[in-house]
Amino acid sequence: MNDIDLNNCKKALGYRISELRKKVINPETNKPISQEELGLRTGHAKKTIGELERGNTNPRYDTLLIISKELNVTIQELFDFDMKKYIKLSNKC
């Protein structure tokens, strides 16, 4: 992966998932869905979603497919981001 290590990649993906989650609006509250709601929709605990968004876990491929479906994006769109930019953004959090 050249100058990008696995931990930074996990953080960047987590930041991407968090960013996409905040774009999904709950029609009942007119607010972005929470980690808890994404967890309920995907069959995962809020803690699991939080760990994923912080880049502290290695998600399984099927988990990413389910999450992308709930975020209304394809798996390709989930991974379609500027890795270096997202690493910088995720390290600012």
MMTF fields as JSON, N, C-alpha, C and O atoms, coordinates in Angstrom:
{
  "mmtfVersion": "1.0.0",
  "mmtfProducer": "UNKNOWN",
  "numBonds": 371,
  "numAtoms": 372,
  "numGroups": 93,
  "numChains": 1,
  "numModels": 1,
  "chainsPerModel": [1],
  "groupsPerChain": [93],
  "chainIdList": ["A"],
  "bondAtomList": [4, 2, 8, 6, 12, 10, 16, 14, 20, 18, 24, 22, 28, 26, 32, 30, 36, 34, 40, 38, 44, 42, 48, 46, 52, 50, 56, 54, 60, 58, 64, 62, 68, 66, 72, 70, 76, 74, 80, 78, 84, 82, 88, 86, 92, 90, 96, 94, 100, 98, 104, 102, 108, 106, 112, 110, 116, 114, 120, 118, 124, 122, 128, 126, 132, 130, 136, 134, 140, 138, 144, 142, 148, 146, 152, 150, 156, 154, 160, 158, 164, 162, 168, 166, 172, 170, 176, 174, 180, 178, 184, 182, 188, 186, 192, 190, 196, 194, 200, 198, 204, 202, 208, 206, 212, 210, 216, 214, 220, 218, 224, 222, 228, 226, 232, 230, 236, 234, 240, 238, 244, 242, 248, 246, 252, 250, 256, 254, 260, 258, 264, 262, 268, 266, 272, 270, 276, 274, 280, 278, 284, 282, 288, 286, 292, 290, 296, 294, 300, 298, 304, 302, 308, 306, 312, 310, 316, 314, 320, 318, 324, 322, 328, 326, 332, 330, 336, 334, 340, 338, 344, 342, 348, 346, 352, 350, 356, 354, 360, 358, 364, 362, 368, 366],
  "bondOrderList": [1, 1, 1, 1, 1, 1, 1, 1, 1, 1, 1, 1, 1, 1, 1, 1, 1, 1, 1, 1, 1, 1, 1, 1, 1, 1, 1, 1, 1, 1, 1, 1, 1, 1, 1, 1, 1, 1, 1, 1, 1, 1, 1, 1, 1, 1, 1, 1, 1, 1, 1, 1, 1, 1, 1, 1, 1, 1, 1, 1, 1, 1, 1, 1, 1, 1, 1, 1, 1, 1, 1, 1, 1, 1, 1, 1, 1, 1, 1, 1, 1, 1, 1, 1, 1, 1, 1, 1, 1, 1, 1, 1],
  "groupList": [{"groupName": "MET", "atomNameList": ["N", "CA", "C", "O"], "elementList": ["N", "C", "C", "O"], "formalChargeList": [0, 0, 0, 0], "bondAtomList": [1, 0, 2, 1, 3, 2], "bondOrderList": [1, 1, 2], "singleLetterCode": "M", "chemCompType": "L-PEPTIDE LINKING"}, {"groupName": "ASN", "atomNameList": ["N", "CA", "C", "O"], "elementList": ["N", "C", "C", "O"], "formalChargeList": [0, 0, 0, 0], "bondAtomList": [1, 0, 2, 1, 3, 2], "bondOrderList": [1, 1, 2], "singleLetterCode": "N", "chemCompType": "L-PEPTIDE LINKING"}, {"groupName": "ASP", "atomNameList": ["N", "CA", "C", "O"], "elementList": ["N", "C", "C", "O"], "formalChargeList": [0, 0, 0, 0], "bondAtomList": [1, 0, 2, 1, 3, 2], "bondOrderList": [1, 1, 2], "singleLetterCode": "D", "chemCompType": "L-PEPTIDE LINKING"}, {"groupName": "ILE", "atomNameList": ["N", "CA", "C", "O"], "elementList": ["N", "C", "C", "O"], "formalChargeList": [0, 0, 0, 0], "bondAtomList": [1, 0, 2, 1, 3, 2], "bondOrderList": [1, 1, 2], "singleLetterCode": "I", "chemCompType": "L-PEPTIDE LINKING"}, {"groupName": "LEU", "atomNameList": ["N", "CA", "C", "O"], "elementList": ["N", "C", "C", "O"], "formalChargeList": [0, 0, 0, 0], "bondAtomList": [1, 0, 2, 1, 3, 2], "bondOrderList": [1, 1, 2], "singleLetterCode": "L", "chemCompType": "L-PEPTIDE LINKING"}, {"groupName": "CYS", "atomNameList": ["N", "CA", "C", "O"], "elementList": ["N", "C", "C", "O"], "formalChargeList": [0, 0, 0, 0], "bondAtomList": [1, 0, 2, 1, 3, 2], "bondOrderList": [1, 1, 2], "singleLetterCode": "C", "chemCompType": "L-PEPTIDE LINKING"}, {"groupName": "LYS", "atomNameList": ["N", "CA", "C", "O"], "elementList": ["N", "C", "C", "O"], "formalChargeList": [0, 0, 0, 0], "bondAtomList": [1, 0, 2, 1, 3, 2], "bondOrderList": [1, 1, 2], "singleLetterCode": "K", "chemCompType": "L-PEPTIDE LINKING"}, {"groupName": "ALA", "atomNameList": ["N", "CA", "C", "O"], "elementList": ["N", "C", "C", "O"], "formalChargeList": [0, 0, 0, 0], "bondAtomList": [1, 0, 2, 1, 3, 2], "bondOrderList": [1, 1, 2], "singleLetterCode": "A", "chemCompType": "L-PEPTIDE LINKING"}, {"groupName": "GLY", "atomNameList": ["N", "CA", "C", "O"], "elementList": ["N", "C", "C", "O"], "formalChargeList": [0, 0, 0, 0], "bondAtomList": [1, 0, 2, 1, 3, 2], "bondOrderList": [1, 1, 2], "singleLetterCode": "G", "chemCompType": "PEPTIDE LINKING"}, {"groupName": "TYR", "atomNameList": ["N", "CA", "C", "O"], "elementList": ["N", "C", "C", "O"], "formalChargeList": [0, 0, 0, 0], "bondAtomList": [1, 0, 2, 1, 3, 2], "bondOrderList": [1, 1, 2], "singleLetterCode": "Y", "chemCompType": "L-PEPTIDE LINKING"}, {"groupName": "ARG", "atomNameList": ["N", "CA", "C", "O"], "elementList": ["N", "C", "C", "O"], "formalChargeList": [0, 0, 0, 0], "bondAtomList": [1, 0, 2, 1, 3, 2], "bondOrderList": [1, 1, 2], "singleLetterCode": "R", "chemCompType": "L-PEPTIDE LINKING"}, {"groupName": "SER", "atomNameList": ["N", "CA", "C", "O"], "elementList": ["N", "C", "C", "O"], "formalChargeList": [0, 0, 0, 0], "bondAtomList": [1, 0, 2, 1, 3, 2], "bondOrderList": [1, 1, 2], "singleLetterCode": "S", "chemCompType": "L-PEPTIDE LINKING"}, {"groupName": "GLU", "atomNameList": ["N", "CA", "C", "O"], "elementList": ["N", "C", "C", "O"], "formalChargeList": [0, 0, 0, 0], "bondAtomList": [1, 0, 2, 1, 3, 2], "bondOrderList": [1, 1, 2], "singleLetterCode": "E", "chemCompType": "L-PEPTIDE LINKING"}, {"groupName": "VAL", "atomNameList": ["N", "CA", "C", "O"], "elementList": ["N", "C", "C", "O"], "formalChargeList": [0, 0, 0, 0], "bondAtomList": [1, 0, 2, 1, 3, 2], "bondOrderList": [1, 1, 2], "singleLetterCode": "V", "chemCompType": "L-PEPTIDE LINKING"}, {"groupName": "PRO", "atomNameList": ["N", "CA", "C", "O"], "elementList": ["N", "C", "C", "O"], "formalChargeList": [0, 0, 0, 0], "bondAtomList": [1, 0, 2, 1, 3, 2], "bondOrderList": [1, 1, 2], "singleLetterCode": "P", "chemCompType": "L-PEPTIDE LINKING"}, {"groupName": "THR", "atomNameList": ["N", "CA", "C", "O"], "elementList": ["N", "C", "C", "O"], "formalChargeList": [0, 0, 0, 0], "bondAtomList": [1, 0, 2, 1, 3, 2], "bondOrderList": [1, 1, 2], "singleLetterCode": "T", "chemCompType": "L-PEPTIDE LINKING"}, {"groupName": "GLN", "atomNameList": ["N", "CA", "C", "O"], "elementList": ["N", "C", "C", "O"], "formalChargeList": [0, 0, 0, 0], "bondAtomList": [1, 0, 2, 1, 3, 2], "bondOrderList": [1, 1, 2], "singleLetterCode": "Q", "chemCompType": "L-PEPTIDE LINKING"}, {"groupName": "HIS", "atomNameList": ["N", "CA", "C", "O"], "elementList": ["N", "C", "C", "O"], "formalChargeList": [0, 0, 0, 0], "bondAtomList": [1, 0, 2, 1, 3, 2], "bondOrderList": [1, 1, 2], "singleLetterCode": "H", "chemCompType": "L-PEPTIDE LINKING"}, {"groupName": "PHE", "atomNameList": ["N", "CA", "C", "O"], "elementList": ["N", "C", "C", "O"], "formalChargeList": [0, 0, 0, 0], "bondAtomList": [1, 0, 2, 1, 3, 2], "bondOrderList": [1, 1, 2], "singleLetterCode": "F", "chemCompType": "L-PEPTIDE LINKING"}],
  "groupTypeList": [0, 1, 2, 3, 2, 4, 1, 1, 5, 6, 6, 7, 4, 8, 9, 10, 3, 11, 12, 4, 10, 6, 6, 13, 3, 1, 14, 12, 15, 1, 6, 14, 3, 11, 16, 12, 12, 4, 8, 4, 10, 15, 8, 17, 7, 6, 6, 15, 3, 8, 12, 4, 12, 10, 8, 1, 15, 1, 14, 10, 9, 2, 15, 4, 4, 3, 3, 11, 6, 12, 4, 1, 13, 15, 3, 16, 12, 4, 18, 2, 18, 2, 0, 6, 6, 9, 3, 6, 4, 11, 1, 6, 5],
  "groupIdList": [1, 2, 3, 4, 5, 6, 7, 8, 9, 10, 11, 12, 13, 14, 15, 16, 17, 18, 19, 20, 21, 22, 23, 24, 25, 26, 27, 28, 29, 30, 31, 32, 33, 34, 35, 36, 37, 38, 39, 40, 41, 42, 43, 44, 45, 46, 47, 48, 49, 50, 51, 52, 53, 54, 55, 56, 57, 58, 59, 60, 61, 62, 63, 64, 65, 66, 67, 68, 69, 70, 71, 72, 73, 74, 75, 76, 77, 78, 79, 80, 81, 82, 83, 84, 85, 86, 87, 88, 89, 90, 91, 92, 93],
  "secStructList": [7, 6, 6, 7, 7, 2, 2, 2, 2, 2, 2, 2, 2, 2, 2, 2, 2, 2, 2, 2, 2, 6, 6, 1, 3, 3, 6, 6, 6, 6, 3, 3, 7, 7, 2, 2, 2, 2, 2, 2, 2, 2, 6, 7, 7, 2, 2, 2, 2, 2, 2, 2, 2, 6, 6, 7, 1, 7, 7, 7, 2, 2, 2, 2, 2, 2, 2, 2, 2, 2, 6, 6, 7, 7, 2, 2, 2, 2, 6, 7, 1, 7, 2, 2, 2, 2, 2, 2, 2, 2, 2, 2, 7],
  "xCoordList": [0.817, 0.0, 0.845, 0.362, 2.06, 2.986, 3.103, 3.446, 2.812, 2.993, 1.734, 1.69, 0.728, -0.515, -0.613, -0.648, -0.657, -0.72, -2.17, -3.106, -2.321, -3.651, -4.487, -5.683, -3.879, -4.645, -5.205, -6.342, -4.412, -4.911, -6.023, -6.964, -5.929, -6.978, -8.285, -9.36, -8.185, -9.387, -10.014, -11.237, -9.173, -9.693, -10.377, -11.441, -9.763, -10.335, -11.672, -12.623, -11.76, -13.023, -14.07, -15.229, -13.676, -14.606, -15.13, -16.315, -14.239, -14.659, -15.647, -16.637, -15.36, -16.258, -17.635, -18.65, -17.681, -18.965, -19.708, -20.914, -19.009, -19.632, -20.205, -21.325, -19.425, -19.869, -21.134, -22.081, -21.141, -22.312, -23.515, -24.648, -23.268, -24.371, -25.072, -26.295, -24.311, -24.875, -25.684, -26.395, -25.58, -26.373, -27.711, -28.59, -27.87, -29.127, -30.044, -29.738, -31.161, -32.08, -33.217, -33.86, -33.441, -34.572, -35.825, -35.92, -36.791, -37.98, -38.845, -39.601, -38.742, -39.552, -39.003, -39.764, -37.672, -37.056, -36.481, -36.142, -36.372, -35.728, -34.287, -33.765, -33.649, -32.254, -31.478, -32.064, -30.158, -29.348, -29.51, -29.747, -29.377, -29.498, -28.286, -27.185, -28.509, -27.452, -26.708, -27.114, -25.619, -24.906, -25.842, -25.835, -26.635, -27.559, -28.576, -28.861, -29.117, -30.097, -29.465, -30.067, -28.258, -27.574, -27.335, -27.481, -26.972, -26.786, -28.063, -28.034, -29.173, -30.451, -30.82, -31.316, -30.576, -30.91, -30.032, -30.449, -28.817, -27.876, -27.718, -27.027, -28.354, -28.235, -26.955, -26.48, -26.394, -25.162, -25.411, -26.319, -24.612, -24.72, -24.17, -23.319, -24.677, -24.175, -22.663, -21.938, -22.191, -20.761, -19.972, -18.895, -20.502, -19.838, -19.731, -18.683, -20.815, -20.806, -19.796, -19.049, -19.772, -18.811, -17.378, -16.53, -17.103, -15.754, -15.364, -14.225, -16.312, -16.067, -15.771, -14.83, -16.57, -16.374, -15.062, -14.503, -14.572, -13.288, -12.104, -10.95, -12.388, -11.32, -10.655, -9.495, -11.385, -10.825, -11.144, -10.852, -11.732, -12.125, -11.94, -11.896, -11.835, -11.775, -13.151, -13.503, -13.928, -15.262, -15.212, -14.345, -16.152, -16.277, -16.911, -17.614, -16.645, -17.189, -18.708, -19.305, -19.35, -20.809, -21.344, -22.416, -20.609, -21.011, -20.972, -21.885, -19.916, -19.803, -20.9, -21.41, -21.264, -22.359, -23.673, -24.421, -23.945, -25.182, -25.176, -26.182, -24.042, -23.947, -24.12, -24.832, -23.48, -23.619, -25.072, -25.555, -25.766, -27.18, -27.993, -28.83, -27.745, -28.487, -28.106, -28.877, -26.923, -26.485, -26.864, -26.534, -27.557, -28.04, -26.914, -27.033, -25.814, -24.708, -24.293, -24.574, -23.629, -23.088, -21.799, -21.235, -21.341, -20.069, -18.945, -17.992, -19.054, -18.05, -18.055, -16.992, -19.235, -19.324, -18.801, -18.241, -18.989, -18.485, -16.971, -16.431, -16.295, -14.839, -14.32, -13.11, -15.211, -14.809, -14.535, -15.377, -13.333, -12.946, -11.437, -10.714, -10.976, -9.541, -8.936, -9.113, -8.231, -7.701, -6.845, -7.027, -5.925, -5.031, -5.803, -5.501, -6.792, -7.613, -8.39, -8.466, -8.959, -9.756, -8.887, -9.331, -7.669, -6.756, -6.482, -6.494, -6.237, -6.014, -7.242, -7.124, -8.416, -9.658, -9.892, -10.273, -9.663, -9.921, -8.935, -9.279, -7.733, -6.749, -6.996, -6.428, -7.835, -8.189, -9.257, -9.425, -9.981, -11.075, -10.551, -11.334],
  "yCoordList": [-1.211, 0.0, 1.252, 2.33, 1.125, 2.258, 2.946, 2.316, 4.262, 5.031, 5.07, 5.809, 4.3, 4.284, 2.946, 1.898, 2.974, 1.713, 1.289, 2.07, 0.05, -0.535, 0.215, 0.418, 0.63, 1.351, 2.658, 3.022, 3.36, 4.601, 4.324, 5.11, 3.23, 2.858, 2.564, 2.959, 1.871, 1.561, 2.838, 2.976, 3.774, 5.05, 5.835, 6.42, 5.844, 6.574, 5.976, 6.712, 4.654, 4.008, 4.316, 4.574, 4.29, 4.621, 6.037, 6.291, 6.959, 8.35, 8.443, 9.172, 7.698, 7.682, 7.158, 7.732, 6.086, 5.524, 6.529, 6.712, 7.177, 8.196, 9.333, 9.79, 9.776, 10.861, 10.464, 11.245, 9.262, 8.803, 8.593, 8.88, 8.093, 7.885, 9.206, 9.25, 10.257, 11.57, 12.173, 13.159, 11.585, 12.047, 11.33, 11.758, 10.232, 9.481, 10.098, 10.089, 10.626, 11.329, 10.398, 9.745, 10.361, 9.618, 10.438, 11.58, 9.88, 10.655, 11.043, 12.012, 10.311, 10.619, 11.809, 12.585, 11.948, 13.02, 14.136, 15.204, 13.893, 14.827, 15.133, 16.211, 14.158, 14.285, 13.1, 12.07, 13.247, 12.109, 10.92, 11.086, 9.724, 8.544, 8.456, 8.878, 7.912, 7.763, 6.451, 5.616, 6.288, 5.01, 3.895, 2.788, 4.206, 3.209, 2.782, 1.594, 3.749, 3.421, 2.627, 1.676, 3.005, 2.23, 0.811, -0.151, 0.688, -0.635, -1.459, -2.637, -0.855, -1.564, -1.987, -3.091, -1.109, -1.411, -2.518, -3.238, -2.643, -3.621, -4.863, -5.807, -4.862, -6.009, -6.003, -7.059, -4.828, -4.692, -3.767, -2.936, -3.916, -3.054, -1.661, -1.49, -0.674, 0.694, 0.712, 1.418, -0.064, -0.134, -0.592, -0.066, -1.559, -2.077, -0.997, -0.836, -0.26, 0.829, 1.894, 2.405, 2.227, 3.214, 2.761, 3.544, 1.501, 0.955, 0.993, 1.307, 0.673, 0.702, 2.127, 2.347, 3.095, 4.48, 5.062, 5.973, 4.551, 5.018, 4.264, 4.603, 3.251, 2.485, 1.501, 1.139, 1.064, 0.155, -1.308, -2.155, -1.617, -2.991, -3.309, -2.412, -4.58, -5.039, -5.571, -6.688, -4.802, -5.272, -6.386, -6.41, -7.295, -8.355, -7.759, -6.75, -8.404, -7.92, -7.879, -6.914, -8.915, -8.92, -7.791, -7.249, -7.435, -6.3, -5.009, -4.188, -4.832, -3.632, -3.586, -2.511, -4.738, -4.773, -4.326, -3.544, -4.827, -4.465, -2.973, -2.284, -2.489, -1.069, -0.198, 0.806, -0.572, 0.241, 0.278, 1.313, -0.847, -0.889, 0.087, 0.824, 0.088, 0.981, 2.449, 3.343, 2.69, 4.061, 4.512, 5.622, 3.642, 3.95, 4.218, 5.068, 3.473, 3.558, 2.145, 1.18, 2.043, 0.742, 0.506, 1.435, -0.73, -1.02, -0.245, 0.173, -0.054, 0.732, 2.178, 2.763, 2.758, 4.139, 4.267, 5.297, 3.219, 3.229, 3.416, 4.117, 2.786, 2.851, 3.916, 4.041, 4.672, 5.67, 7.012, 7.91, 7.117, 8.36, 8.512, 7.546, 9.723, 10.028, 9.572, 10.23, 8.462, 7.839, 8.809, 8.92, 9.503, 10.405, 11.541, 11.92, 12.078, 13.146, 12.635, 13.32, 11.452, 10.911, 10.508, 10.586, 10.085, 9.785, 11.066, 11.061, 12.153, 13.442, 13.846, 14.254, 13.737, 14.097, 13.226, 13.725, 11.922, 11.012, 11.232, 11.002, 11.666, 11.902, 13.217, 13.441, 14.08, 15.344, 15.125, 15.947, 14.006, 13.751, 13.333, 13.079],
  "zCoordList": [0.0, 0.0, 0.0, 0.347, -0.373, -0.437, 0.915, 1.916, 0.937, 2.157, 3.027, 4.011, 2.683, 3.447, 4.164, 3.519, 5.502, 6.225, 6.476, 6.303, 6.883, 7.068, 8.099, 7.889, 9.209, 10.229, 9.69, 9.989, 8.901, 8.307, 7.306, 7.198, 6.579, 5.63, 6.36, 5.908, 7.486, 8.274, 8.822, 8.837, 9.274, 9.775, 8.659, 8.864, 7.487, 6.35, 5.944, 5.68, 5.89, 5.551, 6.613, 6.287, 7.866, 8.947, 8.826, 9.037, 8.483, 8.294, 7.13, 7.194, 6.076, 4.907, 5.299, 4.903, 6.065, 6.494, 7.357, 7.194, 8.265, 9.114, 8.274, 8.504, 7.304, 6.416, 5.646, 5.554, 5.103, 4.349, 5.265, 4.881, 6.476, 7.433, 7.74, 7.872, 7.85, 8.192, 7.049, 7.244, 5.859, 4.718, 4.612, 3.865, 5.363, 5.343, 6.398, 7.59, 5.939, 6.827, 7.262, 6.44, 8.568, 9.113, 8.834, 9.284, 8.101, 7.743, 8.945, 8.874, 10.024, 11.213, 11.996, 12.576, 12.009, 12.789, 11.926, 12.435, 10.635, 9.705, 10.102, 9.817, 10.77, 11.17, 10.605, 10.272, 10.498, 10.035, 10.984, 12.181, 10.423, 11.27, 12.196, 11.846, 13.356, 14.354, 14.132, 13.323, 14.862, 14.842, 15.316, 14.777, 16.322, 16.843, 15.788, 15.635, 15.067, 14.032, 12.898, 12.4, 12.484, 11.448, 11.943, 11.189, 13.2, 13.785, 13.755, 13.399, 14.124, 14.097, 12.673, 12.451, 11.732, 10.337, 9.75, 8.843, 10.275, 9.716, 10.586, 10.205, 11.747, 12.643, 13.457, 13.876, 13.683, 14.461, 15.647, 15.618, 16.668, 17.846, 17.537, 16.664, 18.273, 18.13, 18.349, 17.647, 19.322, 19.62, 18.395, 18.114, 17.676, 16.48, 15.409, 14.782, 15.205, 14.216, 14.634, 13.8, 15.917, 16.418, 16.216, 15.787, 16.522, 16.326, 14.85, 14.505, 14.0, 12.562, 12.096, 11.333, 12.552, 12.143, 12.669, 12.059, 13.782, 14.318, 13.712, 13.973, 12.91, 12.28, 13.214, 13.018, 14.235, 15.235, 14.986, 15.83, 13.852, 13.577, 12.097, 11.255, 11.8, 10.412, 10.028, 10.408, 9.29, 8.933, 7.895, 7.02, 8.013, 7.016, 5.76, 5.816, 4.639, 3.364, 3.394, 2.917, 3.949, 3.981, 4.864, 4.592, 5.914, 6.749, 5.941, 6.027, 5.161, 4.327, 3.267, 2.95, 2.722, 1.743, 2.379, 1.793, 3.578, 4.277, 4.62, 4.448, 5.1, 5.442, 4.205, 4.248, 3.107, 1.887, 1.427, 0.968, 1.549, 1.174, 2.028, 1.508, 3.331, 4.235, 4.061, 4.409, 3.525, 3.255, 1.852, 1.432, 1.138, -0.218, -1.213, -2.095, -1.052, -2.0, -2.392, -1.681, -3.521, -3.918, -3.14, -2.561, -3.13, -2.471, -3.146, -2.488, -4.458, -5.181, -4.694, -4.485, -4.511, -4.027, -2.6, -2.225, -1.811, -0.44, -0.428, 0.428, -1.379, -1.443, -2.413, -2.6, -3.02, -4.009, -3.321, -3.308, -2.751, -2.101, -2.172, -2.413, -1.962, -1.988, -0.66, 0.366, -0.682, 0.529, 1.345, 2.557, 0.701, 1.435, 2.101, 3.233, 1.404, 1.972, 3.186, 4.206, 3.083, 4.174, 5.361, 6.507, 5.103, 6.203, 6.993, 8.224, 6.276, 6.963, 7.764, 8.92, 7.158, 7.855, 9.077, 10.135, 8.933, 10.051, 11.192, 12.352, 10.891, 11.937, 12.682, 13.751, 12.124, 12.797, 13.859, 14.76, 13.747, 14.697, 16.048, 16.963]
}
